[in-house]
């Protein structure tokens, strides 16, 4: 009798062990499936379009840090954005700006050049991409290539005639080239779009003063040129008169 009870207990324990093993196996399978799903989600993040969205999100974060003068943190974020999407032109431009703020001139110039290369590709792919032309103007400005900047900003304002910032930047670029009438025109357009832009107001005043200096300088130069011509004419007249005057005749000898 005792051995029968013992055998029954052993069978119960075996059954219980088998149930626990089945439960554990199921849990392991669920965990494996969860890991597989997680891995599948991770692999989705490597999708090119997803990577581009993540990169742009990082660029937006970096811009906020840059605005708050957190230049080192901004640079780190822009680098991370570039690692996600190496062809993100704005990330290269913003990284260049951060490097410039950190007095890393060589690194900033390299990033500006890369940004120009990528923004040019964007404009070639879409000739109506006004933002690409605007940022192209920014990169050229930072490299002090003002003529190229003017051309880029001008195209940006043609494509986005309601962009006040584009006209303001165009005015600054024209002013740097001493194209004061053109600069004044750009600042005036910026003020039409935003009458409260004090920057454009100051720029318009500078452009008008520059235009006045140019006019006065030209007028002065013309007056000096005219005086020089008159002086040369008088000199020639005196020279000719002197050569035409007869030489005095000697008095005849006394007898």
C-alpha positions in Angstrom: 0.0 0.0 0.0 2.8 2.4 0.9 4.7 1.7 -2.2 1.5 2.4 -4.3 1.1 5.8 -2.6 4.7 6.5 -3.2 4.4 5.6 -6.9 1.4 7.9 -7.2 3.2 10.8 -5.7 6.1 10.2 -8.0 3.8 10.2 -11.0 2.3 13.5 -9.8 5.7 15.1 -9.4 6.7 13.9 -12.9 3.5 15.4 -14.4 4.1 18.6 -12.6 7.6 18.8 -13.8 6.5 18.3 -17.4 3.9 21.1 -17.0 6.5 23.5 -15.7 8.9 22.5 -18.5 6.2 23.2 -21.0 5.4 26.6 -19.5 9.1 27.5 -19.4 9.5 26.5 -23.0 6.5 28.6 -24.1 7.9 31.6 -22.2 11.3 31.1 -23.9 9.5 31.0 -27.3 7.6 34.2 -26.5 10.8 35.9 -25.5 12.5 34.7 -28.7 9.6 36.0 -30.7 9.7 39.3 -28.9 13.4 39.6 -29.6 12.8 38.8 -33.2 10.1 41.5 -33.4 12.5 44.0 -31.7 15.2 43.1 -34.1 12.8 43.6 -36.9 11.8 47.0 -35.7 15.5 47.9 -35.3 16.2 46.9 -38.8 13.3 49.1 -40.0 15.1 52.1 -38.6 17.9 51.5 -41.1 15.4 52.2 -43.9 16.8 55.2 -46.0 13.6 57.2 -45.6 13.5 56.6 -41.9 17.1 57.5 -41.6 16.5 60.8 -43.4 13.6 61.6 -41.1 15.7 60.9 -38.0 18.5 63.0 -39.4 16.2 66.0 -40.0 14.8 65.6 -36.5 18.4 65.8 -35.1 19.1 68.9 -37.3 16.1 70.6 -35.7 17.4 69.7 -32.2 20.8 71.0 -33.1 19.4 74.3 -34.3 17.8 74.9 -31.0 21.1 74.2 -29.2 22.9 76.5 -31.6 20.4 79.3 -30.9 21.1 79.0 -27.2 24.9 79.2 -27.8 25.4 75.6 -26.9 27.8 75.2 -29.8 29.7 72.1 -28.7 26.4 70.2 -28.1 25.0 71.4 -31.4 28.0 70.2 -33.3 27.7 66.8 -31.7 24.1 66.6 -32.7 24.8 67.7 -36.3 27.5 65.1 -36.6 25.0 62.5 -35.4 22.6 63.7 -38.1 25.3 63.4 -40.8 26.0 59.8 -39.6 22.3 59.0 -40.1 22.2 60.8 -43.5 25.5 61.9 -45.0 23.7 63.7 -47.8 21.8 66.0 -45.5 23.0 69.4 -46.8 21.6 71.4 -44.0 23.3 69.3 -41.4 26.7 70.0 -43.0 25.8 73.8 -43.2 24.8 73.9 -39.6 27.8 71.9 -38.5 30.0 74.4 -40.3 28.3 77.2 -38.4 28.9 75.5 -35.1 32.5 74.9 -36.0 32.8 78.6 -36.8 31.4 79.6 -33.5 34.0 77.3 -31.9 36.8 79.0 -33.9 37.5 75.9 -35.9 37.9 77.7 -39.2 39.3 74.9 -41.3 36.6 72.4 -40.2 33.9 75.0 -40.8 35.1 75.8 -44.3 35.2 72.1 -45.2 31.6 71.7 -44.0 30.5 74.8 -46.0 32.1 73.4 -49.2 30.3 70.1 -48.6 27.0 71.9 -48.1 27.5 73.8 -51.3 28.1 70.6 -53.2 25.0 69.0 -51.8 22.8 72.0 -52.2 23.9 72.3 -55.8 22.8 68.7 -56.3 19.4 69.6 -54.8 18.9 72.6 -57.2 19.9 70.4 -60.2 17.4 67.8 -59.1 14.7 70.4 -58.5 15.2 73.8 -60.1 12.2 75.2 -58.1 13.7 74.4 -54.7 13.8 77.9 -53.2 15.1 76.7 -49.8 18.1 75.0 -51.4 19.0 78.3 -53.2 18.6 80.2 -50.0 20.9 77.9 -48.0 23.3 77.8 -50.9 23.5 81.6 -50.6 24.2 81.2 -46.9 27.1 78.8 -47.5 28.6 81.1 -50.1 28.2 84.0 -47.7 30.1 82.2 -44.9 32.9 81.5 -47.4 32.9 85.2 -48.4 32.0 84.4 -52.0 29.6 87.3 -52.3 28.9 87.3 -56.0 27.8 83.6 -55.9 25.8 84.4 -52.8 23.9 87.2 -54.6 23.0 84.9 -57.5 21.7 82.3 -55.1 19.7 84.6 -52.9 18.3 86.3 -56.0 17.1 83.0 -57.3 15.7 82.1 -53.9 13.6 85.3 -53.8 12.3 84.7 -57.4 11.1 81.2 -56.3 9.8 82.4 -52.8 8.8 86.1 -53.3 7.0 86.1 -49.9 10.2 85.1 -48.0 11.2 88.3 -46.2 14.4 86.7 -44.9 15.5 85.9 -48.4 15.3 89.6 -49.5 17.1 90.7 -46.3 20.0 88.3 -47.0 20.1 89.5 -50.6 20.4 93.1 -49.4 23.3 92.2 -47.1 25.1 90.4 -49.9 24.6 93.3 -52.4 25.8 95.7 -49.7 29.0 93.7 -49.2 29.7 94.2 -52.9 28.9 97.9 -52.6 25.9 97.5 -54.9 24.0 100.0 -52.9 21.0 100.7 -55.2 20.4 97.0 -55.5 20.8 96.5 -51.7 18.4 99.3 -51.0 15.8 97.7 -53.4 16.2 94.4 -51.6 15.8 95.9 -48.1 12.8 97.9 -49.3 11.2 94.6 -50.4 12.0 93.0 -47.1 10.3 95.9 -45.3 7.2 95.6 -47.5 6.9 92.0 -46.3 7.7 92.8 -42.7 7.6 96.5 -41.7 8.8 95.7 -38.2 12.2 94.2 -39.3 14.6 96.6 -37.7 17.5 94.9 -39.5 16.1 95.7 -42.9 15.4 99.3 -41.7 19.1 99.7 -40.7 20.2 98.1 -43.9 18.2 100.4 -46.0 19.6 103.4 -44.2 23.2 102.1 -44.8 22.4 101.4 -48.4 21.1 104.9 -49.0 24.1 106.4 -47.3 26.4 104.3 -49.4 24.6 105.3 -52.6 25.0 108.9 -51.6 28.7 108.5 -51.0 29.0 106.8 -54.4 27.2 109.7 -56.1 29.2 112.3 -54.3 32.4 110.5 -55.1 31.6 110.3 -58.8 30.6 114.0 -58.8 33.9 114.9 -57.1 35.9 112.7 -59.5 34.1 114.3 -62.5 34.9 117.8 -61.2 38.5 116.9 -60.7 38.7 115.4 -64.1 37.2 118.5 -65.6 39.6 120.8 -63.8 42.5 118.7 -64.9 41.3 118.9 -68.5 41.0 122.7 -68.2 44.5 123.0 -66.7 45.9 120.8 -69.5 44.2 123.0 -72.1 45.5 126.2 -70.5 48.9 124.7 -70.3 48.9 123.8 -74.0 47.6 127.3 -74.9 50.3 129.0 -73.0 52.9 126.7 -74.5 51.6 127.4 -78.0 51.4 131.1 -77.4 55.0 131.2 -76.2 56.3 129.4 -79.2 54.4 131.6 -81.6 55.7 134.9 -80.1 58.4 136.4 -82.4 61.9 136.6 -80.9 63.1 140.2 -80.2 65.2 141.6 -83.0 68.6 142.9 -82.2 69.1 146.6 -82.5 71.2 147.6 -85.5 74.7 148.5 -84.6 75.5 152.1 -83.9 77.4 153.8 -86.7 
